Amino acid sequence: MGVRLMVVDDHRLLAEALASALRLRGHRVLAAAAPTAGSAELVVSRAPEVCLFGTAAPAEPGAFDPIVRIGRERPQVAVVVLGPVPSPLGIAAAFAAGAAGYVRHDERMEGVERAMTRARAGEVAVAPQLLRGAFAELLHPVVRPDDEGERLLGMLTPREVEVLVRVAEGEDTRRIAAAMAIAPSTARTHVQRVLMKLGVGSRLEAAALAARTGLLDRASARPPQERDGRC
């Protein structure tokens, strides 16, 4: 029997794509919403069995405040976090906030479904190897000089970063062109260059990669003069 659930994510395109995939697999998706920051009220009002909660920055302060509220007002809702790995602090913060599970962003759909089923049954939904890796890193932190999100961000021009942000928000070529005051053909070219530089074959893959590596969060943290560049 399918799970009655809601999907929330910091990026609407990812929320809607995951919701569509789960509907096709026989689950009852009550809603797909973005961003996660404003999701608690909707989840509380709809009262699903499971809430899939996608975030690219689980270690950020307040990232899981909605889960705390959901647990307080709808304790029967099992929240499964979809987050990046490695992120030991994020995993710890998710469970401290009351999450019932934590699944990698790049997990196969079957793994997401297993986590949903276990969480609905009141079990902890997290892969043992994920916990082992998180605990090992918390005990023995590893310095990572090669930051994938920063590396990918450095490959894009400021304008391409803006295009990627708009792609992640679900804007089509026409809307991107209008918002950036450029021709649709130019917008299409920018999108193709972004896909090529990131090594992906579709807009959805680009959005997923950006979310998984934290690329969009790094882009928003850039100084204004870098974000507003035109090249």
N, C-alpha and C positions, 0 to 999 in steps of 0.2 A: 504494500500500500504506500502511495506517495506521501511525502511530508508536506504539511501546510507551513509555508515559510515566507519570510521577507528577505530581500537582498538590499543591503545598503553599502555604499562605497563612496570614497572621496571623489571618484570620477564617474559621472553618470553613464558614460559609454560602457564602462566595465560592468556596472550594476545591471544595465539593461541586457548586455550580452550574456551574462551569467544567468539572469532570470529566464531569458529565452531558451537557453540550453537546458535548464532544469525543467521547464514546462514540457519540452519535447521528450523528456525522460519520465514524464508521468507525475511530476510533483505539482502541487497547487501553490503557485506563487501569488501571494496577496498583493504585493507591490514591490517595485524596484525604485530606490530613492537615493538621492545624493544632495549634499554631502553627509558624511557620518555625523558631523557636529550637530545637525538639527534633526537627527533620526529618532531620538528617544520618544518624543511625543507621538510620532506616527506608529512606532512599534507598540507602544503602550496602548494606543487606541485600537489597533488591529488585532493584537494578542495572537501572534502566530505560535506554532509549536517551536519553531527554530528561526533564529535570525542570523543570517550570514553577514558578518561585519567586516568589510574590506578596508584596510588602511595601509598606506605606503610608509607611514611614520609612527609605528607603534610605541617607540620610546619617547615621543614628544609629550611634554606635560599636558595633561587634560585629554589626551587622545581617547581614553576609554571612559571618560565621564558619562557618556550616554549609556554605557553598559552598567555603570553603577546605578543610574536612575531606573533602567529597565529591571534590574534585579530587585530594587526596592519596591517598585510599583507593580511589576508583573514577574514575580519570582518563578512562575511556571514556564516562562520563555527561556529556552536554552540558546545562548549566544555562542556562535562559533566564529572565531576571528580568522580572517584570511590575511596573512601578513608576510612580509619578507623574511628571509633567512639567509645568513645568520643575523639574528636579533635577539640575543638572550635577555636583554633588559625588556624588550618589547613583549616577549613571551611571559616573563615574570609579571609584568604590569597587567597583561591581559587577564591572567588567572587571579591576580590580586583584586582586580575590578569585578570579578564574578563570572568571567567567561567559562563556558563548559568545554571549550575546545580551541585548538589553534592548528591551522592547516597552512602549509606553504602556498604562496600565491601561484606557484608553478605546478601544483599538484594536479594529477589527472582527475577528470570528473568523477571517476569511480571512487577515488580517495575522498573527495568532497562529500559524496553521497554517504560513504561509510561513516564519516565524522558526523553528518547530520543525523543519521539513524542512531548512533551511539549516544549523541547528546540528547536526543528526544527521549531515549530510554533512561536518562539520568546518569549515564556513564561519562567519564572523562574521555574526551576525544582528542587525543594527541599521540603521534607516533613516538614509540620509545626512543628511537634514534634521534628524534628531534629534541627530546628532553635531555638525552645524554650529551648531545652537542652543546645545548644551551648551558647546562650545568658545568661542563668542562670549560667553556669559554668564560663563564662567570668566575670560576676558580682560577683559571689561568688565561687572562686576557691576551689576545694576539693582536699585535699592531699590524694593520693592513695598509701598506703604502699605496696599493693599487685600488683605488676606489672606483668601482665600475660606473656608478652614476656620474661622478665627476669627470671620468674619462670620456663618457659618451657626450656629456654636456660640452666638453671642450671641442668636440668634432663639429658642433653646429654653430652657425652664425646666429646673432641675436634675432634676426628675422625668422630663421628656421626654428628657433626655440619658441617664438610666439606662435608659429604655425603648429608646432607639436602640442603646445598647451591647448590650442583651439581644437585640434583633432581629438585630444583626450577628453575634451568636454562634449564631444559628439557633433561638432559643427561640420556641415558639408562644405564642399568647395565654394558654392555660391555665398554662403554666410561668411566664410573666411575672407573671401575677396571683398565683400561689402564692408566688413569690420576693419580690414586693413587698407581699404581704399586702393585696391589693386585690381587688375583684370582677372577674371576667372582662370584664364590660361596661365597667368603668372602664378596664381595661387596653386593651381594644379602642379606646376613645375616645382614649386617649393615643397609641396607634399611629397612628390616623387623623390626629391633630393633627400628629404628627411628619412624616408623609408630606406633609400639606398645606403645612406650613411649609418643608419642603425642596424642594417643587415636584416631587415624584416620584409615580409611580402604583403602586408596589409596594414590598414589604419588600426585595426583592432590589436594586431600584434605590436604595433608601435606604442599604443596606449598602455598595453599590458607591460611591456618592457620598461616604459618610463615609470610606471607605478611601482614595479617590482624593485627597481634600482634606486628609487627615490630621486630620479632625475628632475621631476617637476618641482619637488620641494627645493632642490638646490637652485633651480632656475629662479624661483620666486625670491630666493635669498640674495640673488645678485644685486649689486648696486644699481639704482635706477638708470644711470647713464649707460650701463651695459645692457640692461633689459630693453631700453628704448632705442638701441642702435638700429640703423637701417642699412643692411648690406645684403 
